[in-house]
Amino acid sequence: MNELNTLIFTATPLVFAVVGETISEKAGVINLSMEGSLMLSAMAGFVIAFETNSLLLGFLAGAIVGMLVALLIAFSSIRLKLNQVAVGFVLFQLCVDLSTFLGNGHVRIAGPTVQAWSIPLLKDIPVIGPIFFEQNLLVYVSYLLVFGAWWYMFRTRPGLGLQGVGERPEAAHSRGIQVNRLRYIYTGLGGALIGIGGASYSLSVKIGWSFQHTRNLGWIALAIVIFGGWQPIRAAMGAYLFAGLLTAAQLLQEPLPDLAQVLPTIPFPLMILTLVVIYSDWLRRLTDRFPTLRAVFAGEPPTAIGTVFETD
């Protein structure tokens, strides 16, 4: 039971990040800087919270950092017509170096942290109560974020507009939708959520700041977005799956001490293997033969992702 509680808790930063990246990519913009953006926002969130003794300002700082990095990618694509992947990769390295330089004075020092807060009545529900409702406020917000993002995307008219600018921007433009404006808005929003994910890591999961504090989480989050088929609920399930693999690796270190150095790396090749399986030809043939499985495994990238839309 404690392990499942910890799984939900440790997956929360990834949930924020994958939902944010899902929103951005649904609008047609790939934020390949996410590895660096998570790291820089984790540093900024902790430093600001430490200096001001305010968790709220810490999370706000993380959100602003994530949003600014994402908007740089959107601007370079929309206005400068540059390749999103190339710009994102450059920003990734820049953010990593900036986090190391700017966070140098706050390495491995104690700071504020988000406190646990159980929800009355709900925490007393047998089995699921202690797992899902003896957490902290960040975890509860992540629940609302996942289902709210799904509902917005697939059950509202503005959500259809979001999908339109990432799938068929020309058609969306012909219907009066301001494609590039929406790409700025949703990319900035997605970046802010990524920034909150970074700040939640340094202020809730792995308290404090150290060099390479969120190492590899950004790349894993990008893989989880693909794993989730660009759907918020499935992407969140991918984040919980990855956290579960990490938890299992840690639990097996004691009974298998000789593999202590190898087990923590197991989730990474397993995630790659999962992506290979999901996009294999035999799985496509299986879903063609059994259409009911498509709801579980189907998921295609937005057709206009990474492209530049120019009006006449």
Secondary structure per residue as TSV (DSSP state, phi and psi in degrees):
chain	resnum	aa	ss	phi	psi
A	1	M	-	360.0	-45.4
A	2	N	H	-62.2	-35.1
A	3	E	H	-65.3	-40.8
A	4	L	H	-68.3	-37.0
A	5	N	H	-61.1	-44.2
A	6	T	H	-66.4	-37.2
A	7	L	H	-57.9	-50.1
A	8	I	H	-61.1	-41.4
A	9	F	H	-64.0	-48.5
A	10	T	H	-73.3	-20.9
A	11	A	H	-80.4	-14.6
A	12	T	H	-56.7	-46.8
A	13	P	H	-58.4	-39.3
A	14	L	H	-65.5	-36.0
A	15	V	H	-61.8	-47.2
A	16	F	H	-58.3	-44.3
A	17	A	H	-67.0	-44.5
A	18	V	H	-72.4	-33.9
A	19	V	H	-67.2	-41.8
A	20	G	H	-61.0	-45.2
A	21	E	H	-68.8	-33.8
A	22	T	H	-61.6	-43.3
A	23	I	H	-62.6	-45.3
A	24	S	H	-61.5	-47.2
A	25	E	H	-71.2	-30.4
A	26	K	H	-61.5	-30.2
A	27	A	T	-85.5	-3.0
A	28	G	T	100.9	9.3
A	29	V	-	-119.5	124.4
A	30	I	-	-91.8	123.1
A	31	N	-	-99.3	79.8
A	32	L	T	-74.6	-4.4
A	33	S	T	-83.0	5.3
A	34	M	H	-57.5	-36.5
A	35	E	H	-57.4	-47.5
A	36	G	H	-74.1	-35.7
A	37	S	H	-64.4	-41.3
A	38	L	H	-61.4	-42.2
A	39	M	H	-67.5	-44.2
A	40	L	H	-67.6	-39.5
A	41	S	H	-71.3	-32.3
A	42	A	H	-63.5	-42.7
A	43	M	H	-65.6	-49.8
A	44	A	H	-61.7	-43.0
A	45	G	H	-61.0	-44.6
A	46	F	H	-68.7	-45.1
A	47	V	H	-61.8	-46.4
A	48	I	H	-66.2	-41.9
A	49	A	H	-63.5	-38.9
A	50	F	H	-67.3	-45.3
A	51	E	H	-72.0	-32.4
A	52	T	H	-101.8	-10.4
A	53	N	T	57.4	36.5
A	54	S	-	-133.0	112.6
A	55	L	H	-64.3	-36.4
A	56	L	H	-60.5	-46.1
A	57	L	H	-66.4	-33.0
A	58	G	H	-62.7	-46.8
A	59	F	H	-67.9	-35.4
A	60	L	H	-63.4	-41.6
A	61	A	H	-62.7	-43.4
A	62	G	H	-61.2	-42.5
A	63	A	H	-63.9	-41.4
A	64	I	H	-65.8	-43.4
A	65	V	H	-60.5	-49.1
A	66	G	H	-60.6	-40.4
A	67	M	H	-65.6	-43.6
A	68	L	H	-64.5	-41.3
A	69	V	H	-63.0	-44.5
A	70	A	H	-64.4	-40.1
A	71	L	H	-67.2	-29.8
A	72	L	H	-61.9	-40.6
A	73	I	H	-66.8	-44.0
A	74	A	H	-61.5	-44.7
A	75	F	H	-62.9	-43.3
A	76	S	H	-64.2	-31.1
A	77	S	H	-82.4	-49.3
A	78	I	H	-73.5	-47.4
A	79	R	T	-90.6	-43.9
A	80	L	T	-91.8	-9.8
A	81	K	-	60.6	35.6
A	82	L	-	-92.4	161.1
A	83	N	-	-70.7	125.2
A	84	Q	H	-63.3	-39.4
A	85	V	H	-65.4	-44.9
A	86	A	H	-64.4	-45.9
A	87	V	H	-63.7	-42.3
A	88	G	H	-61.8	-40.0
A	89	F	H	-66.7	-40.4
A	90	V	H	-63.7	-44.2
A	91	L	H	-65.1	-33.3
A	92	F	H	-57.4	-50.2
A	93	Q	H	-67.3	-38.4
A	94	L	H	-62.6	-43.9
A	95	C	H	-64.9	-39.9
A	96	V	H	-60.9	-46.8
A	97	D	H	-65.7	-39.8
A	98	L	H	-63.9	-40.3
A	99	S	H	-63.1	-37.8
A	100	T	H	-67.6	-43.9
A	101	F	H	-70.8	-50.2
A	102	L	H	-74.4	-26.3
A	103	G	T	-94.0	7.8
A	104	N	G	-59.1	-34.5
A	105	G	G	-82.5	-0.1
A	106	H	G	-125.4	26.0
A	107	V	T	-76.2	128.1
A	108	R	T	52.5	50.2
A	109	I	-	-120.7	151.5
A	110	A	-	-71.7	146.9
A	111	G	-	-153.1	-175.4
A	112	P	-	-69.0	155.0
A	113	T	-	-144.0	153.6
A	114	V	-	-72.4	127.8
A	115	Q	-	-87.2	150.6
A	116	A	E	-65.9	146.5
A	117	W	E	-150.3	102.2
A	118	S	E	-78.0	145.1
A	119	I	-	-89.8	118.5
A	120	P	T	-56.4	147.9
A	121	L	T	72.4	-53.9
A	122	L	G	-63.5	-34.5
A	123	K	G	-68.9	-16.4
A	124	D	G	-91.3	-1.7
A	125	I	S	-64.6	130.1
A	126	P	T	-56.5	140.0
A	127	V	T	69.1	-66.3
A	128	I	H	-78.0	-25.3
A	129	G	H	-57.9	-55.2
A	130	P	H	-63.9	-25.5
A	131	I	H	-77.8	-48.5
A	132	F	H	-99.1	-21.2
A	133	F	S	-122.0	10.8
A	134	E	E	-112.4	63.7
A	135	Q	E	-125.9	-146.8
A	136	N	E	-127.5	176.6
A	137	L	H	-60.2	-35.3
A	138	L	H	-58.9	-42.6
A	139	V	H	-64.0	-42.6
A	140	Y	H	-65.9	-37.7
A	141	V	H	-64.6	-36.6
A	142	S	H	-64.5	-36.0
A	143	Y	H	-59.1	-49.6
A	144	L	H	-63.8	-37.2
A	145	L	H	-62.1	-46.9
A	146	V	H	-60.5	-51.9
A	147	F	H	-73.7	-32.2
A	148	G	H	-66.0	-42.5
A	149	A	H	-64.8	-41.5
A	150	W	H	-63.2	-46.5
A	151	W	H	-62.0	-43.0
A	152	Y	H	-62.9	-44.9
A	153	M	H	-67.2	-41.9
A	154	F	H	-111.5	-2.3
A	155	R	H	-129.9	6.3
A	156	T	S	-129.6	157.9
A	157	R	H	-66.1	-45.3
A	158	P	H	-58.8	-33.0
A	159	G	H	-64.8	-36.3
A	160	L	H	-65.3	-34.7
A	161	G	H	-65.2	-40.8
A	162	L	H	-58.5	-47.1
A	163	Q	H	-65.1	-34.9
A	164	G	H	-63.7	-41.1
A	165	V	H	-71.6	-19.1
A	166	G	H	-95.9	-23.0
A	167	E	H	-96.1	-55.9
A	168	R	-	-137.4	78.9
A	169	P	H	-61.5	-32.6
A	170	E	H	-64.5	-44.0
A	171	A	H	-65.4	-40.4
A	172	A	H	-62.2	-41.0
A	173	H	H	-64.2	-38.9
A	174	S	H	-65.9	-21.5
A	175	R	T	-92.6	8.5
A	176	G	T	92.5	7.0
A	177	I	-	-82.3	132.4
A	178	Q	-	-83.5	93.3
A	179	V	H	-58.5	-54.9
A	180	N	H	-67.3	-34.0
A	181	R	H	-62.8	-44.5
A	182	L	H	-66.2	-34.4
A	183	R	H	-63.8	-39.8
A	184	Y	H	-60.8	-48.2
A	185	I	H	-62.1	-50.2
A	186	Y	H	-73.9	-31.4
A	187	T	H	-68.2	-41.0
A	188	G	H	-63.9	-41.5
A	189	L	H	-63.4	-45.5
A	190	G	H	-61.7	-40.9
A	191	G	H	-63.8	-38.0
A	192	A	H	-63.1	-40.1
A	193	L	H	-66.4	-37.8
A	194	I	H	-61.8	-42.2
A	195	G	H	-62.7	-39.2
A	196	I	H	-64.9	-37.2
A	197	G	H	-61.0	-42.8
A	198	G	H	-63.7	-45.6
A	199	A	H	-64.6	-37.1
A	200	S	H	-67.1	-27.5
A	201	Y	I	-68.2	-45.9
A	202	S	I	-82.0	-16.0
A	203	L	I	-108.2	-3.8
A	204	S	I	-138.0	-47.3
A	205	V	I	-90.0	-58.7
A	206	K	S	-118.0	87.8
A	207	I	-	-62.5	131.7
A	208	G	S	107.8	-166.5
A	209	W	-	-137.6	138.7
A	210	S	-	-149.2	162.5
A	211	F	T	-60.5	139.5
A	212	Q	T	57.3	39.7
A	213	H	T	-59.9	-38.5
A	214	T	T	-111.3	32.8
A	215	R	T	-52.7	130.1
A	216	N	T	76.1	-10.5
A	217	L	H	-64.4	-36.2
A	218	G	H	-65.4	-43.5
A	219	W	H	-65.9	-40.2
A	220	I	H	-62.7	-41.4
A	221	A	H	-61.4	-40.9
A	222	L	H	-61.3	-40.8
A	223	A	H	-66.6	-37.3
A	224	I	H	-66.7	-34.1
A	225	V	H	-59.9	-42.2
A	226	I	H	-67.0	-46.3
A	227	F	H	-54.5	-38.4
A	228	G	T	-82.1	1.5
A	229	G	T	62.2	29.4
A	230	W	T	58.9	36.5
A	231	Q	-	-126.4	127.2
A	232	P	H	-56.6	-43.6
A	233	I	H	-66.3	-45.9
A	234	R	H	-66.2	-36.1
A	235	A	H	-64.3	-40.2
A	236	A	H	-63.6	-39.3
A	237	M	H	-60.9	-37.0
A	238	G	H	-64.4	-38.6
A	239	A	H	-64.5	-41.2
A	240	Y	H	-67.7	-36.0
A	241	L	H	-62.8	-45.6
A	242	F	H	-63.6	-43.5
A	243	A	H	-62.1	-35.6
A	244	G	H	-65.0	-39.1
A	245	L	H	-65.1	-40.6
A	246	L	H	-64.2	-42.7
A	247	T	H	-63.0	-42.5
A	248	A	H	-62.6	-40.8
A	249	A	H	-61.3	-40.6
A	250	Q	H	-68.5	-38.5
A	251	L	H	-67.1	-29.7
A	252	L	T	-84.1	-7.0
A	253	Q	T	-66.1	-36.2
A	254	E	T	-72.0	-49.1
A	255	P	T	-71.1	-19.0
A	256	L	-	-126.4	68.0
A	257	P	G	-63.2	-27.7
A	258	D	G	-67.1	-19.6
A	259	L	G	-104.7	16.2
A	260	A	T	-58.8	-32.6
A	261	Q	T	-83.1	-19.9
A	262	V	T	-92.9	-38.3
A	263	L	G	-57.1	-40.2
A	264	P	G	-63.4	-17.8
A	265	T	G	-89.9	-8.5
A	266	I	T	-58.2	-42.2
A	267	P	H	-58.0	-29.1
A	268	F	H	-69.7	-52.5
A	269	P	H	-66.1	-30.5
A	270	L	H	-64.7	-38.8
A	271	M	H	-65.4	-40.4
A	272	I	H	-63.3	-43.4
A	273	L	H	-61.1	-40.0
A	274	T	H	-62.0	-42.7
A	275	L	H	-63.7	-39.8
A	276	V	H	-62.6	-42.6
A	277	V	H	-65.0	-45.0
A	278	I	H	-60.7	-36.4
A	279	Y	T	-104.1	22.4
A	280	S	S	-82.1	157.4
A	281	D	H	-65.6	-37.2
A	282	W	H	-66.4	-32.2
A	283	L	H	-70.4	-36.7
A	284	R	H	-62.9	-42.2
A	285	R	H	-64.7	-36.8
A	286	L	H	-64.4	-44.1
A	287	T	H	-70.4	-27.6
A	288	D	H	-68.3	-35.8
A	289	R	H	-77.5	-35.3
A	290	F	-	-121.8	86.1
A	291	P	G	-56.4	-25.8
A	292	T	G	-65.3	-20.9
A	293	L	G	-78.0	-13.0
A	294	R	H	-63.1	-34.0
A	295	A	H	-62.8	-25.6
A	296	V	H	-87.6	-43.3
A	297	F	H	-106.6	-19.5
A	298	A	-	-67.9	150.3
A	299	G	-	169.6	110.9
A	300	E	-	-115.0	145.8
A	301	P	-	-67.9	151.2
A	302	P	-	-53.9	134.1
A	303	T	T	-65.5	-26.6
A	304	A	T	-102.0	17.2
A	305	I	T	-65.1	134.0
A	306	G	T	80.4	2.1
A	307	T	-	-98.9	162.0
A	308	V	-	-102.0	131.0
A	309	F	-	-105.6	124.5
A	310	E	-	-120.3	129.9
A	311	T	-	-85.5	156.1
A	312	D	-	-69.9	360.0
